[in-house]
Amino acid sequence: MKTSLKVACILLAMFFLTQLIGIAVIGTYSPQIIQTEINGTLVNTTTYNLPSWVAPPQEIDQGSNLTYILFAIFIGVILMLLLMKLKAEIFLRIWFFAVITIALGITINALMIGVMYSEIISLLIAIPFAALKVFRRSLIIHNLTEILIYPGLAAVFVPLLNIWTMVVLLIIISLYDMYAVWHSGFMQKMAKYQMQKVKVFAGFFIPNIGKKERELINSARKSKNKNKNKKIKLNVAILGGGDVVFPIILAGVIFNAFGLISALIISIGATLGLSYLFYISEKGKFYPAMPFITAGCFIALALVYLIQYLT
């Protein structure tokens, strides 16, 4: 949907800030190789600083992990469709609460590495914010927690993937996004269901208030008694959580492979891809964001490899 310049800038700022926080969190949780001596033989062991309640397995096969992740996404979509049909809003809110708490805990814990009992403290901080987000609607709390959720989620998946499995994943997700938005309409239905029924939306959303809406709001404020029961319909600019988290994962994989500057290039490329989508979007139409973000990521990835080749 066409967004105003102000709303587009806010969404882009939140998107890019989340990418930067994601890189910082992933940097904190970067894998470390520790040598230990077993029966006189030095053995290399890869360890992760992730909280103990989400630590990935020590032996990781990134190739097979792609299959598992795609299967998990497929099951998640089917489960969401089933729960929507069953109108299981209470279950979904509890599910959202659990996932949000864990993701927030991972991000907060990254800021507390070295603090005694940081894993427990991070969860104790995450729980009330997750509760506010899920059980008491607030635009500020919603978007603030979204900024901190996706870095935590990305930190879990980065160790499971390499550059080329991530490239394949982005292509598949982009194709699915195009189908779900332009053909089946599933994304629009899911977003509407989350916002109206579950009252928890996985992604950023900003009210897109135009001149007409402002006039209606001002009129309602001036004549409260007359219009107190009148509903004002507002357009909302939204950006799904998957659109935010997948470029963070790629940036994290690149960070572990080539370092901070290369990861920042990926984040900039993703942001420019999203900016182009906002630039060409038309009022009243929905667009899949992932193809544009993926294109920006791939151009940035080509630049990263060019820099690596020249240096």
Secondary structure by P-SEA (a helix, b strand, c coil): ccccaaaaaaaaaaaaaaaaaaaaaaaaacbbbbbbbcccbbbbbbbbcccccccccccccaaaaaaaaaaaaaaaaaaaaaaaaacaaaaaaaaaaaaaaaaaaaaaaaacccccaaaaaaaaaaaaaaaaacccccaaaaaaaaaaaaaaaaaaacccccaaaaaaaaaaaaaaaaaaccccaaaaaaaaaaacccccccbbbbccccaaaaaaaaaaaacccccccbbbbbbbbbbccccccaaaaaaaaaaaccccaaaaaaaaaaaaaaaaaaaaccccccccaaaaaaaaaaaaaaaaaaaaaac
